[in-house]
Amino acid sequence: MDTMRAARLHVPSRTLSVEDVPKPVPGPGQVRVKVEAAGVCLSDVHLIDGTLSPLYLEGETVTLGHEVAGTVDAAGEGVAGWEPGERVVLQAGESRNGTTYTRGVDYDGGWAEYALATATTLVRLPDAIPFNQAAIIPDAVSTPWAAITGTGDVRPGEAVGVWGVGGLGAHGVQLLRAIGAYPVVAVDPAPAARERALAFGADAAFDAADPELRARLLALIGGTGLAAAFDFAGVPAVREQALTVLGPKGRLVLVGLTAHPLTVADGTLFSYLQQQIRGHYGSDEHHVPQLVALAGGGRLDFSRSVSGVLPLEQAAEAVRRTETKEGDPVRLVLRP
């Protein structure tokens, strides 16, 4: 067959449709991957609702999906080292002349039967990791991993807080525990999210609306404040709340995205305590192989992260559930 099914977003009208399109042909340096699983991210929702827009897309339509796992199907000219049938997970994007292009945003992604990838963006996938779990490693896991180990520079034994325990925040809790942060405190207004935080390894979970939150949190960690706080929600009130419980030289890491301003209520105290606010976005190319190795070696388990698997034809339904949080999903996965 020379055609395949793909979930395509017409950007000007923000219309998502699953349709027949030509099966892509790998060019020089490219590999065609038979998609086995593709994650559904809140960023996909924001692309559809107009909150986000592609910066570098050529044309008006793009196949969504930046979290992709599958098998090598065919290789283009000049590609060596990849054989048909090899299991792979794809990086969520690539650098082109110093500019980051995101798969499924700036060029066609993996909500399709097949996807093209530059050979350098393929990561070998051990048999021990199911495709459904592998697909979400780029972004859902790699973004908090990079925020924690890179931008946040968290060290074992440091007290840390996670605000927002959705797809990114839940993995943030899991990964913070894995690297030895202690205690790991989660903050979320939703009871189900707080329960999930505890299941993923948080030492305590607090309601963001609790007027005694600051006192309770400081009592738990000994009164000195957090070494690092992570905003996975992208909400100004969350960021301002997190600042009130940072300790001396504490780092507030902004992972969730928002266009709204952040207010530092007491700039003098902020400077006196030598606190920092650090912006974070995505992950670097070495983070996905690290996580694949850790999961393949049994150090990390993402079996709880896949809340449901839907056929590609139900892409719109997966988007709706992600947007409305129906069933409180960590990550939904599409399977062509």
DARALIN-V146675 format. One record per helix or strand. SS is the DSSP state (H for helix, E for strand). FROM is the first residue (numbers start at 1). LEN is the number of residues. Records with the same first field share a line. If there is no record, write none. Layout:
SS=FROM-LEN, FROM-LEN
This chain:
E=3-8, 15-8, 30-11, 61-3, 68-8, 87-4, 93-4, 99-5, 107-1, 112-1, 114-5, 122-3, 160-4, 184-4, 204-3, 226-6, 246-9, 276-4, 306-6, 331-5
H=42-8, 119-3, 131-5, 137-15, 167-12, 191-9, 213-9, 236-8, 267-6, 285-12, 312-13
